[in-house]
Amino acid sequence: MNTPATFALSKTNEIVQVVTIDAETLKAFFVKETLKHFKNKTEYGNISYLEGVPGPTDMVDIYAVYHCFEMKAFAIVPTYVKSVLSRIYVSDDFRNKGAATLLINQLQIKSLGCVSDNTTALSLYSTLGFKVVQKGVFTNNLER
């Protein structure tokens, strides 16, 4: 997905673009989102998703959802296993609009991990056909 791809979100029909971005662009987004969470006192459960790119940046592909020229979500997948989701995050003001569903489906994700107490994400993943294949104390592994 090197060139921007345009989609309508499933829940709102808002037009978004999905593009690949570099680690520096993602880091700038991390800073902006982190400051917003501290200002709104919503850092619990959010900041851990904004703490750097997992693994060497040359071994992951980073996809971003833009709406009105502003990044609203991202997904990170390893370059060597494109069907595995390393991380996904959607800005507070853009949640429940279909951005995560769009990324997961367009990237053809088949496997992911999720924090065990993130019931919102687990519900979404179940809706998308994922099943828990390994239940852990802190994280669950899911596949579809």
N, C-alpha and C positions, 0 to 999 in steps of 0.2 A: 504494500500500500504506500508506495513512494510518492504518488501524486495524491492531492486531496480528493477524498471521496465524499460526496454530499448525500445525506440521508434525512428523512423525516423521523423524529422520535415516535415510538409506538404509542406512547400515552398522551402526548400533547400535540403531535404533528409539527413541533418546532423544527426548523431546518438547522442542521448542524453539519460540520465538516469533521472528518476523521483524517488525521495526518500523522506521519511519523515525525518525532522531534528528537533533538539531541539532549544529552544529560544536562547541559548548561541551562537550556530552556526549562527543563523539569525542575532544576534547583531553584530557579527564580520563582517558579510556581510554588514550590515548597515554602519559600520565605513568605510570600504573600498569604498563602493559606494559613501558615502557622501563626502569623501576626493576627489574622482575622479570628482564629480560634481563641487566642489568648485574650483578645479584646472582648469577645462574646462569652468568655468563660466556658467554652465548649471543647477544651483541649483533651479532656478524658475521652479515650476511645478514638480520637482522630489523629493525634500527633504521631503515634507510632507508624502510621501510613505515610508520614511526611518526613521520615528520617533517612534520607539518602537513597540512592539507587542500589538495589540488591545486586551484589556481584560486580565484576569489572564491567564498565560501561560498553566495552567493545564486545561483550558477550550477551547483551540484551537488546531487544528492540523495544522502543517506547512509543506508544500510540496515544494521541491526545484527541479529545473531543473539544471543538471550538464552537461557541455560539456567539454571534455578534462580535467576532474578532477577539473573544476572550476565552482562555482555556477554562473548561469546566470539569474535565475528568481526564484520567489517564489510566492506561494499563501497561504493564511491563511483562514481556515474555522472553524466555531465553532464546537466543538465535539458533541454538542447536536442538531445541524441542519446542517448536512453534505452538503445539497444542496444550502447553502447560502455562497456566497463569501464575506469575510470580507475585504480582501485586495489582490491585485495582483501587481507585479512589475517585469519588465524585464530590464536588463542592457542595456544602450544605444547601446553598440556594438552588441547586440543580438536581437534588435527589428526588427520587420517585417520579421521574419524567421519562425513564427508559434509556438513559445514557449507559449504564452498566450492562443492561441487556444487549444494547447495540454492540458494545465492544466485545462482549463475550461471544455473541453469535457471529459477528463479522470476522473475528479472529479465529473462529472455529475451535474454541477452547474445549478440551476434553477432560482436563484434570486441574485441580486447584486445591489449595489449603485454606482453611478458615478458622479463625479463633473460635473456640468452643462456645463462648457466651455471646457471640455476635448473632443473635437470633434474627435480626433484620436481614443480614446477608445470607444466613442459612435458609431462610424462607425464600429469598429470591433464587438461590441456587436450586432449591427443590423445585420451584416453579419452572426452571429452565431444564429440568430433567436430571440434575445431579443427584447422586446417592452417596451417602457416607460409606466409604470402603474401609476406613481405618479411623477409629475414634480414639483420641488421645485425651490426656488431662487438660491440656491447654489448646490444642488444635485438632481439627478433624481434616482428614484427606477425603476429597470427593471426586467422583468421576461420573461421566455420562457416556 
